[in-house]
Amino acid sequence: MIVPIEYSDAPDVKKLADEIADSLDFFHVVPQFVFCVRSRGSKSRRTIARIHGFGRIWQDTLNLPPSYVIEVISERYDRLSVENKEKTIIHELLHIPNGFTGGFRPHKGYIDHEIVESLHRTFKEQRASRKEAFSER
């Protein structure tokens, strides 16, 4: 028996994605057109998360703007530490090109372990600075 993948809204992931995009100055990411879902039942063995784009043919045909969906695979993502969840979302956001066109950036030349680690360090520093500034009020 084949059990279909189930999808549900992931407000925790959306909040994290928005915070990361804001903290890292990903100005090209349009928050209202980045959606986040949690899936259950994927047969994928190694995938933690993936990003889906709303391709040009769909945009033109349906007269809708470019959009993206970040899908986290519950069976793997939910078990991660907070830091690894942050790194996973940084990785997925890096796939969004500067033009926010509905297409994707490839790994080669744009996304690797060092880039994700560097951006994660920056994100943590920004978060700490914001908390410090907020506590001084």
C-alpha positions in Angstrom: 0.0 0.0 0.0 1.4 3.4 -1.0 0.8 6.1 1.6 0.8 9.6 0.2 3.0 12.3 1.5 1.1 14.6 3.8 1.8 18.3 3.9 1.0 20.9 6.6 1.7 24.5 7.2 5.1 25.1 9.0 4.8 28.5 10.8 8.0 27.7 12.8 10.0 27.2 9.7 8.4 30.4 8.1 9.4 32.4 11.1 12.9 31.1 11.0 13.2 31.7 7.2 12.0 35.3 7.5 14.4 35.9 10.4 17.3 34.5 8.5 16.5 36.4 5.3 16.2 39.7 7.3 19.3 39.1 9.4 21.5 38.1 6.5 20.2 41.0 4.3 18.8 38.7 1.6 17.0 41.6 0.1 16.1 39.6 -3.0 14.0 37.2 -1.0 10.4 38.5 -0.9 8.9 37.1 2.4 5.3 37.2 1.3 6.1 34.8 -1.6 8.2 32.3 0.4 5.9 29.6 1.9 7.0 26.9 4.3 5.5 23.4 4.7 6.3 20.3 6.7 5.9 16.9 5.0 5.5 13.5 6.4 5.8 10.2 4.6 8.6 11.0 2.1 10.5 7.9 0.8 13.6 10.1 0.5 16.5 8.8 2.6 18.9 11.6 2.8 16.9 14.8 2.1 16.2 17.0 5.1 14.6 19.9 3.2 14.0 21.0 -0.3 12.9 24.2 -2.1 10.3 24.3 -4.9 10.0 27.1 -7.3 7.0 28.4 -9.1 8.3 28.2 -12.7 7.9 30.8 -15.4 5.3 28.9 -17.4 3.0 28.7 -14.3 3.6 32.3 -13.4 2.7 33.5 -16.9 -0.2 31.1 -17.4 -1.8 31.8 -14.1 -0.8 35.5 -13.9 0.8 35.0 -10.5 4.2 36.3 -9.1 7.3 34.1 -8.6 7.0 32.1 -5.4 8.9 29.5 -3.5 8.0 26.7 -1.1 10.5 25.5 1.5 9.5 21.9 2.4 11.1 20.4 5.5 10.8 16.6 5.8 9.5 16.1 9.3 11.1 12.7 9.9 14.5 14.3 9.6 14.2 18.0 10.1 12.3 17.9 13.4 15.1 15.8 15.0 17.8 18.3 14.2 19.4 20.7 16.7 18.4 24.4 16.5 21.7 25.2 14.8 21.3 22.5 12.2 17.7 23.7 11.5 19.1 27.2 10.9 21.8 25.9 8.6 19.3 23.9 6.7 17.1 26.9 6.1 20.1 29.0 5.1 21.0 26.4 2.6 17.5 26.4 1.1 17.3 30.2 0.9 20.6 30.2 -1.0 18.9 28.4 -3.8 16.8 31.5 -4.5 18.5 33.6 -7.2 19.0 37.4 -6.8 16.2 38.0 -9.4 13.6 36.1 -7.4 12.4 34.7 -10.6 10.9 31.3 -9.6 14.1 29.5 -10.8 17.0 28.2 -8.7 20.6 28.7 -8.0 22.7 25.6 -8.4 25.1 24.3 -5.7 28.2 24.8 -7.8 29.6 28.2 -7.1 26.8 29.3 -4.8 26.2 26.8 -2.0 28.7 24.7 -0.1 29.5 23.8 3.5 31.8 26.8 4.0 29.3 29.3 2.7 26.5 27.9 4.9 28.8 27.9 8.0 30.0 31.5 7.4 26.4 32.7 6.9 25.3 30.8 10.0 28.1 32.5 12.1 26.9 35.9 10.8 23.3 35.0 11.6 24.2 34.0 15.1 26.1 37.3 15.6 23.2 39.3 14.2 20.8 37.5 16.5 23.0 38.1 19.6 23.3 41.8 18.6 19.6 42.2 18.3 18.9 40.5 21.6 21.6 42.7 23.3 20.1 45.9 21.7 16.6 44.8 22.8 17.6 44.1 26.4 19.2 47.6 26.7 15.8 49.2 26.1 
